[in-house]
Amino acid sequence: MGKTNTGALPDRFERAAKDGAGCLAFLLGSRVVDAAETIGDGTIGTAIRCAGFGHPMQRPLRAMGVVVRPAPASVFVAVAAAHPVLSRLFDDSDWCDGWAGALMRLPGAFGGERMSFGRVYAPAVLVPRALICGEPA
């Protein structure tokens, strides 16, 4: 019979829900899927750093649930709070039930309006691009 959490210590999913930095690192280290071209190591993080507004990598990122600079002058990256590709990406991780909540814990992050992520229309979590690219705030 398996152990149950008696409330004394949070389980790994409870800890993950508070770990925005870990969630972001997991997302950025994941591979871009369905991209016609690969940039650098092919990770989402590298693609975000290289894919400014209008860059060809915008399309595969958007189809995955990530939009770099939702507006040309934006200093944010939008991550879908609900998206089938992100759901599959996070499925075997500690953030399988709540990547959006964890990302909202990042400094300067906040919930955005619903927006288009490829064929999916979902609420967005706006993450400061400086946390990803090291740009000054």
Backbone hydrogen bonds, N-H to C=O, Kabsch-Sander energy under -0.5 kcal/mol:
donor,donor_aa,acceptor,acceptor_aa,energy
6,T,4,T,-0.7
15,R,11,D,-2.3
16,A,12,R,-2.3
17,A,13,F,-1.9
18,K,14,E,-0.6
18,K,15,R,-1.1
19,D,16,A,-1.6
20,G,18,K,-1.1
23,C,19,D,-2.1
24,L,20,G,-2.7
25,A,21,A,-2.4
26,F,22,G,-2.3
27,L,23,C,-2.5
28,L,24,L,-3.0
29,G,25,A,-1.8
30,S,26,F,-0.6
30,S,27,L,-1.2
32,V,42,G,-2.9
40,G,38,T,-0.5
42,G,39,I,-2.7
44,I,30,S,-3.1
45,G,28,L,-2.7
47,A,43,T,-2.3
48,I,44,I,-2.7
49,R,45,G,-2.2
50,C,46,T,-1.7
51,A,47,A,-2.3
52,G,50,C,-1.4
55,H,52,G,-2.4
58,Q,55,H,-2.1
59,R,56,P,-0.8
61,L,57,M,-1.8
62,R,58,Q,-2.8
63,A,59,R,-2.4
64,M,60,P,-0.9
64,M,61,L,-0.7
65,G,61,L,-0.8
65,G,62,R,-1.0
66,V,61,L,-2.4
67,V,78,A,-2.9
69,R,67,V,-0.5
69,R,76,F,-1.6
74,S,71,A,-2.1
77,V,127,V,-2.5
78,A,67,V,-2.9
79,V,125,V,-2.5
80,A,65,G,-2.9
81,A,123,P,-2.9
87,S,83,H,-2.6
88,R,84,P,-2.0
89,L,85,V,-2.4
90,F,86,L,-2.9
91,D,87,S,-0.7
93,S,90,F,-2.2
96,C,93,S,-1.2
98,G,95,W,-1.7
99,W,95,W,-0.6
102,A,98,G,-1.6
103,L,99,W,-2.6
104,M,100,A,-2.0
105,R,102,A,-1.3
106,L,103,L,-1.7
109,A,106,L,-1.9
110,F,126,L,-1.6
112,G,124,A,-3.6
115,M,122,A,-2.7
117,F,120,V,-4.0
120,V,117,F,-1.6
122,A,115,M,-2.3
122,A,120,V,-0.6
124,A,112,G,-0.5
124,A,113,E,-0.7
125,V,79,V,-2.6
126,L,110,F,-3.2
126,L,124,A,-0.5
127,V,77,V,-2.9
127,V,125,V,-0.7
129,R,75,V,-3.3
131,L,128,P,-1.4
132,I,128,P,-0.5
132,I,129,R,-1.2
133,C,129,R,-3.2
134,G,130,A,-1.7
